[in-house]
Amino acid sequence: MWLKIKPEEPLLLGDIRADAQFLPSLKYIPGRILRGAWAEWLLRQNVPSDAILHQVAQLRIGNFFPAAEAVGLRYALPLPMSAMECKRHGGFATEPLPNRRGHGIVDILLPALAYHMLEAQEARFPVPFLIRCSRCNDRMEPAEGFYAVYEFRGEKHYVMFQPRFHAQTKVAISRHRRAAAEGMLYTPSALSPYTSDPIRGKSTTVVFTGRVVSISQDGDEAITRFREAVSHMPIGAMHTRGYGRVSVEEAMVSIPALDERLSAFNETFKQLWSDIRSLALNPEALPQEPKGIYFSVDLLSPGIFRDPDGIPTLRPALILGGQRLEPIFWMTRPDIASGWSTAWGLPKPTQPAVRMGSVFIYRWDDPEDSLLPRLEALEREGIGERRDEGFGECLICHPFHLEVEEK
């Protein structure tokens, strides 16, 4: 089920250190923060610890991604690491407002995969693989952030989320004297509950959309309890100082179905294979089309992976239908998985992780009918370790991979 979270106060989300003067916030809501808020609400209701663990374990709570609440909002997602934008004029060219438009953002995953695989087949190209802006011929650089898709007046618009921040400078309080601490100020820079409307240009509210997946028979009841808890329990930091109150409701999200994404992914790949093959100096020596079915696993949250020897790795292997699939192509960066345990009153152990937005390509040689149910389970359950804390959330065949021309 997709849910929508509306902040009613500024949100301060992220790792806050006691010795830091400036306290920044993440631009999205991690699922583990919502999970912790739910557990804390149950604890305040005097629910026994065993019952809290049982209730929280009934749901897998994903990350919630930001978007401006406006007419025609379809979905919001993080950009994959394969997204590129013009270095000089970055941003989507399909933004409704002219002052927000850039030269476009393009996804290079499928063109790069086709080029890489054709080179492995001993293709000889007259030029290296290089992407330049089609409008100004300047260099392209990786695009980062969160985007949303809107349908307005019969047209699809891609819009980058532009956050506003709510900053206040406060005086630190001495716990011993219960008075202002001398020479100690701190400035929380919280995520504002308002942003600019990408359609009309006026101020509008921010909404966060994300998935909550039931993994038990009482899933619907658990989702109802989760919505009630988060609507009553502030999230993030500085609850008692005017931060963190939100409301939760069901969301209407229109992401294409998995079978449609998988089919479009492979059709686009075959077309790009044919186009890039025609550029080779020896096209007659190359296969007409790629063999097998290809799919991408796109991380919507950091992932924690290990190889068969237990060593942390940046390349996750999948076990599907008894087969071990290794990625044949990937775009990824390292990260650190950390967190804070309210129950312990201590930081959680840190582990090497893979950054959100990372992309991995796999090949399947059996019939598609046997693949789809396994991909549905993979998308529902996630991959890697500590999935109950929100790590390893994934999307199969991210819809932005089809945008091989600037949008």
C-alpha positions in Angstrom: 0.0 0.0 0.0 1.2 3.5 -0.8 0.7 6.2 1.9 1.1 9.9 2.0 2.6 11.9 4.9 1.8 15.6 5.2 4.1 17.5 7.6 2.3 20.0 9.9 5.5 21.3 11.4 9.2 21.5 10.2 11.0 18.2 10.1 14.4 17.6 11.5 15.5 14.2 10.1 19.0 12.8 10.2 22.0 12.1 12.2 22.4 14.8 14.8 25.6 15.0 16.8 25.7 16.6 20.2 28.8 18.7 19.4 27.5 20.1 16.1 26.4 23.8 15.9 24.4 23.4 12.7 21.9 20.5 12.6 20.9 19.7 9.0 18.0 17.5 7.9 17.5 14.8 5.3 15.2 15.7 2.4 13.2 12.5 2.7 11.7 10.4 5.6 13.6 7.2 6.2 11.3 4.2 7.0 13.3 3.4 10.1 12.3 6.7 11.6 8.6 5.9 11.1 9.2 2.5 12.5 10.8 4.0 15.6 8.0 6.5 16.0 5.4 3.6 15.9 7.3 1.6 18.5 7.6 4.7 20.8 3.8 5.3 20.5 3.1 1.8 21.5 5.5 2.1 24.4 3.6 5.2 25.6 0.4 3.2 25.4 1.9 0.7 27.9 2.0 -2.1 25.3 4.4 -4.9 26.5 7.7 -5.1 24.7 7.0 -8.5 23.2 3.7 -7.2 21.7 5.5 -4.2 20.3 8.0 -6.4 18.5 5.2 -8.5 17.1 3.2 -5.6 15.8 6.1 -3.7 14.3 7.3 -6.9 12.6 4.0 -7.2 10.7 5.0 -4.4 8.3 8.0 -3.5 6.2 8.1 0.3 6.0 9.9 1.9 3.1 11.3 5.4 2.6 9.0 8.3 1.9 10.0 10.7 -0.8 9.1 14.4 -1.1 7.0 16.2 -3.7 5.1 19.4 -4.0 1.3 18.8 -3.5 -0.1 19.9 -6.8 -2.6 19.0 -9.5 -1.9 15.7 -11.3 0.8 14.3 -9.0 1.5 10.7 -10.0 4.5 9.5 -8.0 7.8 10.7 -6.5 11.0 8.8 -6.5 14.8 9.4 -6.1 16.7 9.8 -9.4 18.9 6.7 -10.2 22.6 7.1 -10.3 22.4 6.7 -14.1 20.6 10.0 -14.5 22.7 12.8 -16.1 22.1 16.5 -16.6 23.8 19.4 -18.4 26.6 20.8 -16.3 25.8 24.4 -17.4 21.9 24.3 -17.2 20.8 21.4 -15.1 17.2 20.4 -14.5 14.3 19.0 -16.4 13.3 20.6 -19.7 9.6 19.6 -19.1 9.1 21.6 -16.0 5.8 23.5 -16.3 7.3 26.9 -15.2 9.9 28.4 -17.6 12.1 29.8 -14.9 12.7 26.3 -13.5 13.5 24.6 -16.8 17.0 23.3 -17.6 18.4 21.5 -20.7 16.9 18.2 -19.6 17.9 15.1 -17.6 18.6 11.8 -19.4 19.2 8.2 -18.2 22.3 6.5 -19.6 21.9 3.1 -18.1 20.6 1.2 -21.1 22.8 3.0 -23.7 25.9 2.3 -21.5 24.8 -1.3 -21.0 24.4 -1.9 -24.7 27.8 -0.2 -25.5 29.5 -2.3 -22.8 28.0 -5.6 -23.9 28.8 -4.9 -27.6 32.3 -4.1 -26.7 32.5 -7.5 -24.9 31.4 -9.0 -28.2 34.5 -7.4 -29.8 32.6 -4.5 -31.4 34.9 -1.8 -32.8 33.5 1.8 -32.3 35.0 4.9 -34.0 34.4 6.9 -30.8 34.2 6.2 -27.1 31.0 6.3 -25.1 30.4 9.9 -24.2 27.2 11.8 -23.4 26.9 15.6 -24.1 24.1 18.0 -23.8 22.0 18.0 -27.0 21.3 21.7 -26.7 24.6 23.3 -25.8 27.1 20.4 -26.3 28.4 20.9 -22.8 29.4 18.1 -20.5 26.9 16.1 -18.6 27.2 15.3 -14.9 25.3 13.0 -12.5 21.9 14.4 -11.4 20.9 13.8 -7.8 17.8 14.5 -5.8 14.2 13.6 -5.9 11.8 14.1 -8.7 8.0 13.8 -9.2 5.8 13.1 -12.3 2.7 15.3 -12.9 0.1 15.0 -15.6 -1.3 18.4 -16.4 -3.5 19.3 -19.3 -2.8 16.0 -21.0 1.0 16.3 -20.8 3.5 14.5 -18.6 5.9 16.8 -16.6 9.0 15.8 -14.8 9.7 18.1 -11.8 12.7 18.2 -9.4 11.8 18.7 -5.8 13.1 22.0 -4.5 13.1 22.0 -0.7 12.8 25.0 1.6 14.5 25.0 5.0 13.3 26.4 8.3 16.3 27.7 10.3 16.3 28.9 13.9 19.2 29.8 16.1 18.6 28.6 19.7 20.5 28.8 23.0 21.7 25.6 24.5 20.5 24.8 28.0 22.8 23.5 30.7 21.4 20.3 32.2 23.1 21.1 35.6 22.1 24.7 36.0 18.9 24.6 34.0 19.8 27.9 32.4 21.4 29.2 29.2 24.9 27.6 28.6 27.5 30.3 28.1 28.7 30.6 24.5 26.7 27.7 23.2 24.3 28.3 20.3 22.9 25.8 17.8 21.0 26.2 14.5 18.6 23.5 13.4 18.0 23.7 9.6 14.7 21.7 9.3 12.8 20.8 6.2 9.9 23.2 5.8 6.4 21.9 5.3 6.0 24.3 2.4 7.5 24.6 -1.1 6.7 26.2 -4.4 3.9 24.8 -6.6 5.6 23.6 -9.8 2.4 24.2 -11.8 1.2 27.6 -10.5 4.4 29.0 -8.8 2.6 29.7 -5.5 3.4 28.2 -2.2 2.0 24.8 -1.5 2.5 22.0 1.0 5.1 19.2 0.8 3.9 15.6 0.8 5.9 12.4 1.2 4.8 9.2 -0.6 6.1 5.8 0.2 5.3 2.1 0.5 4.2 0.1 3.5 4.2 -3.7 2.8 2.3 -6.2 4.9 4.2 -9.4 5.7 1.5 -11.0 7.8 -2.2 -12.0 7.7 -3.1 -9.0 9.9 -1.5 -6.5 7.6 -4.5 -4.3 7.0 -5.1 -3.9 10.7 -1.4 -3.2 11.3 -1.4 -0.5 8.6 -4.4 1.2 10.3 -2.5 1.1 13.7 0.6 2.4 12.0 -1.3 5.3 10.5 -2.9 6.2 13.8 0.4 6.0 15.7 2.4 8.2 13.2 -0.4 10.8 13.1 -0.2 11.1 16.9 3.6 10.7 17.4 6.0 13.4 16.1 8.9 12.1 14.0 12.5 13.1 13.8 14.3 15.3 16.4 13.2 18.1 18.8 9.7 17.0 19.3 9.1 19.4 22.2 10.3 22.4 20.4 7.8 22.6 17.5 9.1 20.0 15.1 7.9 16.7 13.7 4.1 16.6 13.7 2.6 14.9 10.6 -0.6 13.3 9.4 -0.9 10.1 7.4 -3.4 9.1 4.7 -3.7 6.7 1.8 -2.1 7.9 -1.5 -3.1 7.3 -5.1 0.2 6.5 -6.8 0.3 5.6 -10.5 3.6 3.8 -11.2 3.4 1.4 -14.1 2.9 -2.3 -13.2 6.0 -4.5 -12.9 5.2 -6.5 -16.0 4.8 -3.3 -18.0 8.1 -1.9 -16.7 9.9 -5.1 -17.4 8.6 -5.4 -21.0 9.3 -1.7 -21.8 12.8 -2.0 -20.2 13.7 -4.9 -22.6 12.1 -3.4 -25.6 14.0 -0.1 -25.1 17.2 -2.0 -24.5 16.8 -4.0 -27.8 16.2 -0.8 -29.7 19.3 0.9 -28.3 21.3 -2.3 -29.0 20.3 -2.1 -32.6 21.1 1.7 -32.8 24.5 1.4 -31.2 25.3 -1.8 -33.1 24.8 0.2 -36.4 27.6 2.6 -35.3 30.2 -0.1 -35.0 32.8 -0.6 -37.7 32.0 -4.4 -37.8 28.2 -4.6 -37.3 27.9 -7.9 -39.4 30.0 -9.7 -36.8 27.7 -8.7 -33.9 24.5 -10.3 -32.7 21.3 -8.8 -34.0 19.8 -8.5 -30.5 20.8 -9.4 -26.9 20.0 -12.8 -25.6 18.0 -13.3 -22.4 15.7 -11.1 -20.3 17.3 -8.1 -18.5 16.1 -6.3 -15.4 17.4 -3.7 -13.1 17.3 -3.5 -9.3 17.2 0.1 -8.2 17.8 0.9 -4.5 15.3 3.2 -2.9 17.2 3.0 0.4 20.8 2.2 1.3 21.6 -1.6 1.1 23.8 -3.8 3.2 25.3 -6.7 1.3 27.8 -9.5 1.9 29.5 -11.9 -0.4 29.5 -15.7 0.3 32.5 -15.3 2.6 30.7 -12.7 4.7 32.8 -9.8 3.4 30.9 -6.5 2.8 30.4 -5.9 -1.0 28.9 -3.3 -3.3 27.6 -5.9 -5.8 24.7 -7.9 -4.4 24.0 -11.4 -5.8 20.4 -12.6 -6.2 19.0 -16.0 -5.5 16.0 -16.5 -7.8 14.4 -19.9 -8.4 17.5 -21.6 -7.1 19.8 -19.7 -9.4 22.5 -17.3 -8.3 22.5 -14.2 -10.4 25.5 -11.9 -10.3 25.1 -8.3 -11.6 26.5 -7.9 -15.2 26.5 -4.1 -15.0 26.2 -1.6 -12.1 26.4 2.0 -11.1 26.9 2.4 -7.4 28.7 4.3 -4.6 29.6 3.4 -1.0 27.7 4.6 2.0 27.5 4.0 5.8 24.5 2.4 7.5 24.0 3.8 10.9 21.2 4.9 13.2 20.1 5.5 16.8 18.4 3.1 19.1 15.9 4.8 21.4 15.6 1.5 23.4 19.4 1.3 24.0 20.0 5.0 24.2 23.1 4.4 22.0 24.1 4.5 18.4 23.5 1.4 16.3 26.5 -0.4 14.9 27.8 1.1 11.7 28.2 -1.0 8.6 29.5 -0.4 5.0 26.5 0.0 2.7 25.5 0.8 -0.8 24.0 4.3 -1.4 20.4 4.9 -2.3 20.0 5.3 -6.1 22.4 2.6 -7.0 21.5 0.5 -10.0 22.3 -3.2 -10.7 21.6 -5.1 -14.0 20.9 -8.8 -14.1 20.2 -11.3 -16.9 17.6 -14.1 -16.8 17.7 -16.9 -19.4 14.5 -18.8 -18.4 11.0 -17.9 -19.5 9.5 -14.6 -18.4 6.5 -16.3 -16.7 8.9 -17.8 -14.2 10.6 -14.5 -13.5 7.7 -12.2 -12.8 6.5 -13.8 -9.5 10.1 -13.8 -8.2 10.6 -10.2 -9.1 7.4 -9.2 -7.4 8.6 -11.0 -4.2 12.0 -9.3 -4.5 10.3 -5.8 -4.8 8.1 -6.6 -1.9 10.7 -8.0 0.5 13.8 -6.0 -0.5 17.4 -7.3 -0.6 20.3 -7.5 1.7 20.5 -7.3 5.5 18.5 -5.3 8.1 15.5 -5.1 5.8 13.2 -4.8 8.8 14.9 -1.4 9.5 14.2 -0.1 6.0 17.5 -1.0 4.4 17.5 -2.7 1.0 14.2 -1.4 -0.3 14.2 -1.7 -4.1 12.3 -1.0 -7.3 12.5 -3.3 -10.3 13.1 -1.5 -13.6 12.9 2.1 -12.4 10.6 3.9 -14.9 13.2 6.7 -15.5 15.5 4.2 -17.2 13.3 4.5 -20.3 14.1 8.2 -20.6 17.0 7.9 -23.0 16.4 11.3 -24.4 16.5 14.6 -22.3 13.3 15.3 -20.4 
